[in-house]
Every structure is written in structure tokens, then in C-alpha cells.
Amino acid sequence: MQETFPTSPRAPSSVRLGATLLALAAIVLASRTTITSLAWIGRVFPGFVLLDNRVVASVGVAHWSGTTVPGLYQSEVVAVDGEEVTSTP
């Protein structure tokens, strides 16, 4: 007598399609994140995050040079190298 092994039922095609689309979205997001991150290599980083309204965001990592400046967070950048600044690039 030949032994048969039980097989698991296949997922419905809508579930397979959803899983495929989710995997594709994850690959696109990972690729975009990697490309954007690679663009930062070699660029100057001031040690703090500047928002669009020229305010220094209240976020930072301990090893960033800007986090050691007292009173830095929530400050507005009004000049860079002595020249007045009216907007962010």
C-alpha cells in the first residue's frame, strides 16, 4: 500500500496576490531607503535636524556633535556664517 502525505491547502488567489503586492512594496521601500541613504555619504552634517521653518528639531543621537550645544533645540536659525537666512534650501 502506497503511503500518501497530507498536503496543505493553497491560499486563495486574493491572499497570494495581496502577499505579492506587499512584498513588492517592501522591496520598493527598501530600495528607495538604501538609495537615499547612500546619497548622504560624504555630505556635511551639522549635528542637528533643521525643519522647514528653520527651527532646530528636538531630536538627536548622543554622538551627534550638535547635541552637546546647550539650548540648541527649538531654536530658530537666523544666520549662517554671519549671513542672514530667510528660508531653508
Distance bins in CASP14 RR format, pairs under 12 A and 6 or more apart:
PFRMAT RR
TARGET T0000
AUTHOR 0000-0000-0000
RMODE 2
METHOD distances of the structure
MODEL  1
9 15 0 0 0 0 0 1 0 0 0 0 0
10 16 1 0 0 1 0 0 0 0 0 0 0
11 17 0 0 0 0 1 0 0 0 0 0 0
11 18 0 0 0 0 1 0 0 0 0 0 0
11 19 1 0 0 1 0 0 0 0 0 0 0
11 20 0 0 0 0 0 1 0 0 0 0 0
12 18 0 0 0 0 0 1 0 0 0 0 0
12 19 0 0 0 0 0 1 0 0 0 0 0
13 19 0 0 0 0 0 1 0 0 0 0 0
13 20 0 0 0 0 0 1 0 0 0 0 0
14 20 0 0 0 0 0 1 0 0 0 0 0
14 21 0 0 0 0 0 1 0 0 0 0 0
15 21 0 0 0 0 0 1 0 0 0 0 0
15 22 0 0 0 0 0 1 0 0 0 0 0
16 22 0 0 0 0 0 1 0 0 0 0 0
16 23 0 0 0 0 0 1 0 0 0 0 0
17 23 0 0 0 0 0 1 0 0 0 0 0
17 24 0 0 0 0 0 1 0 0 0 0 0
18 24 0 0 0 0 1 0 0 0 0 0 0
18 25 0 0 0 0 1 0 0 0 0 0 0
18 26 0 0 0 0 0 1 0 0 0 0 0
19 25 0 0 0 0 0 1 0 0 0 0 0
19 26 0 0 0 0 0 1 0 0 0 0 0
20 26 0 0 0 0 0 1 0 0 0 0 0
20 27 0 0 0 0 0 1 0 0 0 0 0
21 27 0 0 0 0 0 1 0 0 0 0 0
21 28 0 0 0 0 0 1 0 0 0 0 0
22 28 0 0 0 0 0 1 0 0 0 0 0
22 29 0 0 0 0 0 1 0 0 0 0 0
23 29 0 0 0 0 0 1 0 0 0 0 0
23 30 0 0 0 0 0 1 0 0 0 0 0
24 30 0 0 0 0 0 1 0 0 0 0 0
24 31 0 0 0 0 0 1 0 0 0 0 0
25 31 0 0 0 0 0 1 0 0 0 0 0
25 32 0 0 0 0 0 1 0 0 0 0 0
26 32 0 0 0 0 0 1 0 0 0 0 0
26 33 0 0 0 0 0 1 0 0 0 0 0
27 33 0 0 0 0 0 1 0 0 0 0 0
27 34 0 0 0 0 0 1 0 0 0 0 0
28 34 0 0 0 0 0 1 0 0 0 0 0
28 35 0 0 0 0 0 1 0 0 0 0 0
29 35 0 0 0 0 0 1 0 0 0 0 0
29 36 0 0 0 0 0 1 0 0 0 0 0
30 36 0 0 0 0 0 1 0 0 0 0 0
30 37 0 0 0 0 0 1 0 0 0 0 0
31 37 0 0 0 0 0 1 0 0 0 0 0
31 38 0 0 0 0 0 1 0 0 0 0 0
32 38 0 0 0 0 0 1 0 0 0 0 0
32 39 0 0 0 0 0 1 0 0 0 0 0
33 39 0 0 0 0 0 1 0 0 0 0 0
33 40 0 0 0 0 0 1 0 0 0 0 0
34 40 0 0 0 0 0 1 0 0 0 0 0
34 41 0 0 0 0 0 1 0 0 0 0 0
35 41 0 0 0 0 0 1 0 0 0 0 0
36 43 0 0 0 0 0 1 0 0 0 0 0
37 43 0 0 0 0 0 1 0 0 0 0 0
44 65 0 0 0 0 0 1 0 0 0 0 0
44 80 0 0 0 0 0 1 0 0 0 0 0
45 60 0 0 0 0 0 1 0 0 0 0 0
45 61 0 0 0 0 0 1 0 0 0 0 0
45 63 0 0 0 0 0 1 0 0 0 0 0
45 64 1 0 0 1 0 0 0 0 0 0 0
45 65 0 0 0 0 1 0 0 0 0 0 0
45 66 0 0 0 0 1 0 0 0 0 0 0
46 56 0 0 0 0 1 0 0 0 0 0 0
46 57 0 0 0 0 0 1 0 0 0 0 0
46 60 0 0 0 0 0 1 0 0 0 0 0
46 64 0 0 0 0 1 0 0 0 0 0 0
46 65 1 0 0 1 0 0 0 0 0 0 0
46 66 1 0 0 1 0 0 0 0 0 0 0
46 67 0 0 0 0 0 1 0 0 0 0 0
46 69 0 0 0 0 0 1 0 0 0 0 0
46 72 0 0 0 0 0 1 0 0 0 0 0
46 77 0 0 0 0 1 0 0 0 0 0 0
46 80 0 0 0 0 1 0 0 0 0 0 0
46 81 0 0 0 0 0 1 0 0 0 0 0
47 56 0 0 0 0 1 0 0 0 0 0 0
47 57 0 0 0 0 0 1 0 0 0 0 0
47 59 0 0 0 0 0 1 0 0 0 0 0
47 60 1 0 0 1 0 0 0 0 0 0 0
47 61 0 0 0 0 1 0 0 0 0 0 0
47 62 0 0 0 0 0 1 0 0 0 0 0
47 63 0 0 0 0 1 0 0 0 0 0 0
47 64 1 0 1 0 0 0 0 0 0 0 0
47 65 1 0 1 0 0 0 0 0 0 0 0
47 66 1 0 1 0 0 0 0 0 0 0 0
47 67 1 0 0 1 0 0 0 0 0 0 0
47 68 0 0 0 0 1 0 0 0 0 0 0
47 69 0 0 0 0 1 0 0 0 0 0 0
47 72 0 0 0 0 1 0 0 0 0 0 0
47 73 0 0 0 0 0 1 0 0 0 0 0
48 54 0 0 0 0 0 1 0 0 0 0 0
48 55 0 0 0 0 0 1 0 0 0 0 0
48 56 1 0 1 0 0 0 0 0 0 0 0
48 57 1 0 0 1 0 0 0 0 0 0 0
48 58 0 0 0 0 1 0 0 0 0 0 0
48 59 0 0 0 0 1 0 0 0 0 0 0
48 60 1 0 0 1 0 0 0 0 0 0 0
48 61 0 0 0 0 0 1 0 0 0 0 0
48 64 1 0 0 1 0 0 0 0 0 0 0
48 65 0 0 0 0 1 0 0 0 0 0 0
48 66 1 0 1 0 0 0 0 0 0 0 0
48 67 1 0 0 1 0 0 0 0 0 0 0
48 68 0 0 0 0 0 1 0 0 0 0 0
48 69 1 0 0 1 0 0 0 0 0 0 0
48 71 0 0 0 0 0 1 0 0 0 0 0
48 72 1 0 0 1 0 0 0 0 0 0 0
48 73 0 0 0 0 1 0 0 0 0 0 0
48 74 0 0 0 0 0 1 0 0 0 0 0
48 75 0 0 0 0 1 0 0 0 0 0 0
48 77 0 0 0 0 1 0 0 0 0 0 0
49 55 0 0 0 0 1 0 0 0 0 0 0
49 56 1 0 0 1 0 0 0 0 0 0 0
49 57 1 0 1 0 0 0 0 0 0 0 0
49 58 0 0 0 0 1 0 0 0 0 0 0
49 59 1 0 1 0 0 0 0 0 0 0 0
49 60 1 0 0 1 0 0 0 0 0 0 0
49 61 0 0 0 0 0 1 0 0 0 0 0
49 64 0 0 0 0 1 0 0 0 0 0 0
49 66 0 0 0 0 1 0 0 0 0 0 0
49 67 0 0 0 0 0 1 0 0 0 0 0
49 72 0 0 0 0 0 1 0 0 0 0 0
49 73 0 0 0 0 1 0 0 0 0 0 0
49 74 0 0 0 0 0 1 0 0 0 0 0
49 77 0 0 0 0 0 1 0 0 0 0 0
49 88 0 0 0 0 0 1 0 0 0 0 0
50 56 1 0 0 1 0 0 0 0 0 0 0
50 57 1 0 0 1 0 0 0 0 0 0 0
50 58 0 0 0 0 0 1 0 0 0 0 0
50 59 0 0 0 0 0 1 0 0 0 0 0
50 60 0 0 0 0 0 1 0 0 0 0 0
50 66 0 0 0 0 0 1 0 0 0 0 0
50 72 0 0 0 0 0 1 0 0 0 0 0
50 73 0 0 0 0 0 1 0 0 0 0 0
50 74 0 0 0 0 0 1 0 0 0 0 0
50 75 0 0 0 0 0 1 0 0 0 0 0
50 76 0 0 0 0 1 0 0 0 0 0 0
50 77 1 0 0 1 0 0 0 0 0 0 0
50 80 0 0 0 0 0 1 0 0 0 0 0
50 85 0 0 0 0 1 0 0 0 0 0 0
50 87 0 0 0 0 0 1 0 0 0 0 0
50 88 1 0 0 1 0 0 0 0 0 0 0
50 89 0 0 0 0 1 0 0 0 0 0 0
51 57 1 0 1 0 0 0 0 0 0 0 0
51 58 0 0 0 0 1 0 0 0 0 0 0
51 59 0 0 0 0 0 1 0 0 0 0 0
51 73 0 0 0 0 0 1 0 0 0 0 0
51 74 0 0 0 0 1 0 0 0 0 0 0
51 75 0 0 0 0 0 1 0 0 0 0 0
51 76 0 0 0 0 1 0 0 0 0 0 0
51 77 0 0 0 0 1 0 0 0 0 0 0
51 87 0 0 0 0 0 1 0 0 0 0 0
51 88 1 0 0 1 0 0 0 0 0 0 0
52 77 0 0 0 0 0 1 0 0 0 0 0
52 87 0 0 0 0 1 0 0 0 0 0 0
52 88 1 0 1 0 0 0 0 0 0 0 0
52 89 0 0 0 0 0 1 0 0 0 0 0
53 74 0 0 0 0 0 1 0 0 0 0 0
53 75 0 0 0 0 0 1 0 0 0 0 0
53 76 1 0 0 1 0 0 0 0 0 0 0
53 77 0 0 0 0 1 0 0 0 0 0 0
53 78 0 0 0 0 0 1 0 0 0 0 0
53 85 0 0 0 0 0 1 0 0 0 0 0
53 86 0 0 0 0 0 1 0 0 0 0 0
53 87 0 0 0 0 1 0 0 0 0 0 0
53 88 1 0 0 1 0 0 0 0 0 0 0
54 74 0 0 0 0 0 1 0 0 0 0 0
54 75 0 0 0 0 1 0 0 0 0 0 0
54 76 1 0 1 0 0 0 0 0 0 0 0
54 77 1 0 1 0 0 0 0 0 0 0 0
54 78 1 0 0 1 0 0 0 0 0 0 0
54 79 0 0 0 0 0 1 0 0 0 0 0
54 80 0 0 0 0 0 1 0 0 0 0 0
54 84 0 0 0 0 0 1 0 0 0 0 0
54 85 1 0 0 1 0 0 0 0 0 0 0
54 86 0 0 0 0 1 0 0 0 0 0 0
54 87 1 0 0 1 0 0 0 0 0 0 0
54 88 1 0 1 0 0 0 0 0 0 0 0
54 89 0 0 0 0 0 1 0 0 0 0 0
55 72 0 0 0 0 0 1 0 0 0 0 0
55 73 0 0 0 0 1 0 0 0 0 0 0
55 74 1 0 0 1 0 0 0 0 0 0 0
55 75 1 0 0 1 0 0 0 0 0 0 0
55 76 1 0 1 0 0 0 0 0 0 0 0
55 77 1 0 0 1 0 0 0 0 0 0 0
55 78 0 0 0 0 0 1 0 0 0 0 0
55 88 0 0 0 0 1 0 0 0 0 0 0
56 64 0 0 0 0 0 1 0 0 0 0 0
56 66 0 0 0 0 1 0 0 0 0 0 0
56 67 0 0 0 0 0 1 0 0 0 0 0
56 69 0 0 0 0 1 0 0 0 0 0 0
56 71 0 0 0 0 1 0 0 0 0 0 0
56 72 1 0 1 0 0 0 0 0 0 0 0
56 73 1 0 1 0 0 0 0 0 0 0 0
56 74 1 0 0 1 0 0 0 0 0 0 0
56 75 1 0 1 0 0 0 0 0 0 0 0
56 76 1 0 0 1 0 0 0 0 0 0 0
56 77 1 0 0 1 0 0 0 0 0 0 0
56 78 0 0 0 0 0 1 0 0 0 0 0
56 88 0 0 0 0 0 1 0 0 0 0 0
57 64 0 0 0 0 0 1 0 0 0 0 0
57 66 0 0 0 0 0 1 0 0 0 0 0
57 67 0 0 0 0 0 1 0 0 0 0 0
57 72 0 0 0 0 1 0 0 0 0 0 0
57 73 1 0 0 1 0 0 0 0 0 0 0
57 74 0 0 0 0 1 0 0 0 0 0 0
57 75 0 0 0 0 0 1 0 0 0 0 0
57 76 0 0 0 0 0 1 0 0 0 0 0
57 77 0 0 0 0 0 1 0 0 0 0 0
57 88 0 0 0 0 0 1 0 0 0 0 0
58 67 0 0 0 0 0 1 0 0 0 0 0
58 71 0 0 0 0 0 1 0 0 0 0 0
58 72 0 0 0 0 1 0 0 0 0 0 0
58 73 1 0 1 0 0 0 0 0 0 0 0
58 74 1 0 0 1 0 0 0 0 0 0 0
58 75 0 0 0 0 0 1 0 0 0 0 0
59 66 0 0 0 0 0 1 0 0 0 0 0
59 67 0 0 0 0 1 0 0 0 0 0 0
59 72 0 0 0 0 0 1 0 0 0 0 0
59 73 0 0 0 0 1 0 0 0 0 0 0
59 74 0 0 0 0 0 1 0 0 0 0 0
60 66 0 0 0 0 1 0 0 0 0 0 0
60 67 1 0 1 0 0 0 0 0 0 0 0
60 68 0 0 0 0 0 1 0 0 0 0 0
60 69 0 0 0 0 0 1 0 0 0 0 0
60 72 0 0 0 0 1 0 0 0 0 0 0
60 73 0 0 0 0 1 0 0 0 0 0 0
61 67 1 0 0 1 0 0 0 0 0 0 0
61 68 0 0 0 0 0 1 0 0 0 0 0
62 68 0 0 0 0 1 0 0 0 0 0 0
64 72 0 0 0 0 0 1 0 0 0 0 0
64 73 0 0 0 0 0 1 0 0 0 0 0
65 72 0 0 0 0 0 1 0 0 0 0 0
66 72 1 0 0 1 0 0 0 0 0 0 0
66 73 0 0 0 0 1 0 0 0 0 0 0
66 75 0 0 0 0 0 1 0 0 0 0 0
67 73 0 0 0 0 1 0 0 0 0 0 0
69 75 0 0 0 0 1 0 0 0 0 0 0
76 85 0 0 0 0 1 0 0 0 0 0 0
76 86 0 0 0 0 0 1 0 0 0 0 0
76 88 0 0 0 0 0 1 0 0 0 0 0
77 83 0 0 0 0 0 1 0 0 0 0 0
77 84 0 0 0 0 0 1 0 0 0 0 0
77 85 1 0 1 0 0 0 0 0 0 0 0
77 86 0 0 0 0 0 1 0 0 0 0 0
77 87 0 0 0 0 0 1 0 0 0 0 0
77 88 0 0 0 0 1 0 0 0 0 0 0
77 89 0 0 0 0 0 1 0 0 0 0 0
78 84 1 0 0 1 0 0 0 0 0 0 0
78 85 1 0 0 1 0 0 0 0 0 0 0
78 86 0 0 0 0 1 0 0 0 0 0 0
78 87 0 0 0 0 0 1 0 0 0 0 0
79 85 1 0 1 0 0 0 0 0 0 0 0
79 86 0 0 0 0 0 1 0 0 0 0 0
80 86 0 0 0 0 0 1 0 0 0 0 0
80 87 0 0 0 0 0 1 0 0 0 0 0
80 88 0 0 0 0 0 1 0 0 0 0 0
80 89 0 0 0 0 0 1 0 0 0 0 0
END
